[in-house]
Amino acid sequence: MFVVKKRFIIIIPAALLIAVLCAVIFATGGEGSPGADEVAQLGRGEAFAVSSETAAVCRDFLTKFGMAADFDSATEEYVLIPNEFDPIYEKYNELQGENGLDLAPYRGKRAEKVTAELLNSDVRFAVLLVAKDKVIGAHITNGEYGDENLPLTDYGKT
């Protein structure tokens, strides 16, 4: 007769539970808790054309600030909002407050970063972060390295 010891009754379900959890994390790409290395690596991806759905979300959002942008030549790439905000990200989130936005609820989440050239403006680009068909972050910039990012509320002031 086959005798099952108590410890195997506990170990086998525990091993199955761990296997299921690993499969779920692998299937979702571990989006829930990216580390700093993962955040940095994801930002090095290739840019691609903006989907019509994302362009519509961005266009509607920019219209509220009196802006128009060229989404036919806009680019998109995926970024991860870090779990922990360093001083630079804290400052960037303060800028989001001026736009009426807050990145804090999106810590550890993936977003689409859309860069579109503004029409009829000295400021050259709008950069928008989109998650689940909602703009969660945005700034304007002239596109020069080291130049300051500005809130959308500064549009027309520069």
C-alpha positions as CSV (number, residue, x, y, z in Angstrom):
1,M,0.0,0.0,0.0
2,F,1.2,3.5,-0.9
3,V,1.7,5.8,2.2
4,V,1.7,9.6,1.8
5,K,3.6,11.5,4.4
6,K,2.1,14.7,5.8
7,R,5.0,16.9,4.5
8,F,4.3,15.9,0.9
9,I,0.7,16.9,1.3
10,I,1.9,20.4,2.2
11,I,4.9,20.6,-0.2
12,I,3.1,19.6,-3.4
13,P,0.3,22.2,-3.2
14,A,2.8,24.9,-2.2
15,A,5.0,24.0,-5.2
16,L,2.0,24.2,-7.5
17,L,1.1,27.6,-6.1
18,I,4.6,28.9,-6.6
19,A,4.5,27.6,-10.2
20,V,1.2,29.3,-10.9
21,L,2.4,32.6,-9.4
22,C,5.6,32.5,-11.6
23,A,3.5,31.8,-14.7
24,V,1.3,34.8,-13.9
25,I,4.2,37.1,-13.4
26,F,5.9,35.8,-16.5
27,A,2.7,36.2,-18.6
28,T,2.2,39.8,-17.4
29,G,5.8,40.7,-17.9
30,G,6.1,41.6,-14.2
31,E,4.5,45.0,-14.9
32,G,3.4,45.4,-11.3
33,S,6.8,46.0,-9.8
34,P,9.6,47.1,-12.2
35,G,13.0,47.7,-10.8
36,A,15.3,50.5,-11.7
37,D,17.2,48.4,-14.3
38,E,14.0,47.3,-15.9
39,V,12.8,51.0,-16.1
40,A,16.1,52.0,-17.7
41,Q,16.1,49.1,-20.2
42,L,12.5,49.7,-21.3
43,G,13.3,53.4,-22.1
44,R,15.9,52.3,-24.7
45,G,13.3,50.8,-27.0
46,E,12.6,51.8,-30.6
47,A,10.1,54.5,-31.3
48,F,7.1,53.6,-33.5
49,A,4.2,55.3,-35.2
50,V,1.4,56.4,-33.0
51,S,-1.9,54.5,-33.2
52,S,-5.0,56.4,-34.3
53,E,-6.6,55.7,-30.9
54,T,-3.7,57.1,-28.9
55,A,-3.4,60.1,-31.3
56,A,-7.1,60.8,-30.7
57,V,-6.6,60.7,-26.9
58,C,-3.6,63.0,-27.2
59,R,-5.3,65.4,-29.6
60,D,-8.3,65.8,-27.4
61,F,-6.1,66.4,-24.4
62,L,-4.0,69.1,-26.1
63,T,-7.1,70.9,-27.4
64,K,-8.0,71.6,-23.8
65,F,-4.8,73.7,-23.6
66,G,-5.3,75.4,-27.0
67,M,-2.7,73.3,-28.7
68,A,-2.6,71.5,-32.0
69,A,0.0,68.9,-33.0
70,D,1.1,66.8,-36.0
71,F,0.3,63.2,-35.0
72,D,1.0,61.9,-38.5
73,S,4.7,62.2,-37.8
74,A,4.5,61.7,-34.1
75,T,6.5,58.8,-32.4
76,E,5.6,56.6,-29.6
77,E,7.6,54.3,-27.3
78,Y,6.9,52.5,-24.1
79,V,8.2,53.6,-20.7
80,L,7.8,52.5,-17.1
81,I,6.9,54.9,-14.4
82,P,9.3,54.0,-11.6
83,N,8.1,52.5,-8.3
84,E,10.1,55.0,-6.3
85,F,10.5,58.6,-7.5
86,D,14.0,60.0,-7.3
87,P,14.4,63.8,-6.9
88,I,14.3,64.3,-10.7
89,Y,11.0,62.3,-11.0
90,E,9.6,64.2,-8.0
91,K,10.3,67.5,-9.8
92,Y,8.7,66.1,-13.0
93,N,5.6,65.1,-11.0
94,E,5.4,68.6,-9.6
95,L,5.3,69.9,-13.2
96,Q,2.5,67.4,-13.8
97,G,0.6,69.1,-11.0
98,E,0.6,72.3,-12.9
99,N,-1.1,70.4,-15.8
100,G,-3.7,69.0,-13.3
101,L,-2.1,65.6,-13.5
102,D,-0.4,63.2,-11.0
103,L,1.9,60.3,-11.8
104,A,1.9,58.9,-8.3
105,P,-1.0,56.5,-8.9
106,Y,0.8,55.1,-11.9
107,R,4.0,54.1,-10.1
108,G,5.3,50.8,-11.5
109,K,3.0,50.9,-14.5
110,R,3.8,51.0,-18.2
111,A,2.8,54.0,-20.3
112,E,3.1,55.1,-23.9
113,K,5.3,58.1,-24.4
114,V,4.1,60.1,-27.4
115,T,6.2,62.9,-28.9
116,A,4.4,65.2,-31.4
117,E,5.5,68.4,-33.1
118,L,3.4,71.3,-32.1
119,L,1.8,73.4,-34.9
120,N,2.2,77.2,-35.0
121,S,4.4,77.4,-31.9
122,D,7.9,78.5,-31.0
123,V,8.0,75.5,-28.6
124,R,8.6,72.6,-30.8
125,F,7.2,69.4,-29.1
126,A,4.5,68.1,-26.8
127,V,5.4,64.9,-24.9
128,L,2.5,63.0,-23.5
129,L,2.4,59.9,-21.3
130,V,-0.7,57.8,-21.9
131,A,-2.0,54.8,-19.9
132,K,-5.2,52.9,-20.6
133,D,-6.4,55.6,-23.1
134,K,-5.9,58.4,-20.6
135,V,-3.2,61.1,-20.6
136,I,-1.4,60.8,-17.3
137,G,1.5,63.1,-17.9
138,A,2.6,65.8,-20.4
139,H,5.1,68.6,-21.0
140,I,6.3,70.9,-23.8
141,T,9.9,71.3,-24.9
142,N,11.9,72.7,-27.7
143,G,13.6,69.4,-28.1
144,E,17.1,70.5,-27.3
145,Y,19.1,68.3,-25.0
146,G,19.3,69.9,-21.5
147,D,16.4,72.3,-22.1
148,E,13.8,72.6,-19.4
149,N,10.5,70.7,-19.7
150,L,7.6,73.1,-19.2
151,P,4.0,72.5,-18.2
152,L,1.3,72.7,-20.8
153,T,0.0,75.8,-19.0
154,D,3.1,77.7,-20.2
155,Y,2.1,77.2,-23.9
156,G,2.1,80.6,-25.6
157,K,4.2,82.2,-22.9
158,T,7.6,81.3,-24.5
